[in-house]
């Protein structure tokens, strides 16, 4: 099969022919139909996340068709369509797993990071972390739901009841979450790079009541803010933007250093917290609600061989919605 391979962090991916893997007892072989390009892929490829297997096939927002199943797999069946997310496997036995916090499992494995992912014609997935894809979504539109959607949804739930919600960094995750929040009757405030008029207009087109620079204060205090931009300097800015008792959620897996800030910025019971990975419950809940809204997924399709170009564009912020690779 063809795959885009990362040999060393900080280098370009290379297209190669590799042996198609076979599934283990609790695994499935998935023929990839679409794999969205996520900012986490950038962190892996650029070496900001340091525990990746090498060589590695990146990609963790995968939609495909089951081609073979392991000996212990009851469902899905060959021919079924599934989605494969970032969280690939957990131990099921540690303190975190037993407490329902499988997203924090110390022995967790991750698609496109500690095991090969979807920048390929096929991949292996653990049957426990393969989700059925709702029928209304075509393959390309469904792919970004598997991380931008799922991680965004977990951050949204953790942010709590927030009639005025700020979204910092209006990319793949925020454009999905904006639609969910508007559907729930919340006012969305979109924060973009300074002068990014295109992203601000995009946010307004999806129902945001206000859009402006990430460095600016919104016209009224927020009840909660979610940071998708991996910029630590935005943390104290977001804390100043939320009202007393407001929550700031850092939704990325990697962020630049957070600068020192005075205690009064956090005072008045403001909450700062992070989101890590996802759970199966997150996946099942979000994929149930997404077609009910329905969420519109803005995508641009590129061939698998253009993975480096896609990563370059994402790094430069030259994307509205999500880029999706198709083998």
URGIQUI-V365583 format. One record per backbone hydrogen bond with DSSP energy under -0.5 kcal/mol. CO is the residue of the C=O (numbers start at 0). NH is the residue of the N-H. If there is no record, write none. Layout:
BEGIN
CO,NH
CO,NH
END
This chain:
BEGIN
0,17
1,120
2,4
2,15
4,6
4,13
5,54
5,55
7,10
13,4
15,2
15,17
23,26
24,71
25,126
26,69
27,29
27,124
28,30
28,66
28,67
29,31
29,122
30,64
33,62
34,324
35,37
37,40
37,41
38,42
39,43
40,44
41,45
42,47
42,48
43,46
44,9
47,49
55,5
55,57
56,116
57,118
58,117
60,35
61,83
62,32
62,33
63,81
64,30
65,78
67,28
69,72
71,73
76,79
79,65
80,132
81,63
82,84
82,130
83,61
85,87
85,110
88,108
93,97
94,98
95,100
96,99
100,103
101,104
104,107
108,87
108,88
109,112
109,113
109,114
112,52
114,111
114,112
117,119
118,3
120,31
122,29
124,27
125,128
126,129
128,84
130,82
133,136
135,137
137,141
138,142
139,143
141,144
141,145
142,145
143,146
143,147
143,148
144,149
145,85
146,150
146,151
147,151
148,152
149,153
150,154
151,155
152,156
153,157
154,158
155,159
156,159
162,164
162,186
163,222
163,223
164,188
165,167
165,225
166,168
166,190
167,227
167,228
168,170
170,174
171,175
172,175
172,176
173,177
174,178
175,179
176,180
177,181
178,182
179,183
180,185
181,184
185,187
186,164
187,189
187,208
187,209
188,166
189,211
190,168
191,213
192,195
194,196
195,199
196,200
197,201
198,202
199,203
200,204
201,205
202,205
202,207
203,206
209,189
211,191
212,215
221,242
222,246
223,165
224,248
225,167
225,227
226,250
226,251
228,230
229,231
229,255
230,233
231,234
232,236
233,237
234,238
235,239
236,240
237,241
240,221
242,245
245,270
246,224
247,249
247,272
248,226
248,250
249,274
256,258
261,264
261,265
262,265
262,266
265,269
267,244
270,247
272,249
278,282
279,283
280,284
281,285
282,286
283,287
284,288
285,289
288,291
288,292
289,292
289,293
289,294
294,296
295,297
296,298
297,321
299,323
301,325
302,305
303,306
305,309
306,310
307,311
308,312
309,313
310,314
311,315
312,316
312,317
313,316
316,318
318,320
319,321
321,299
322,36
323,301
324,34
325,303
END
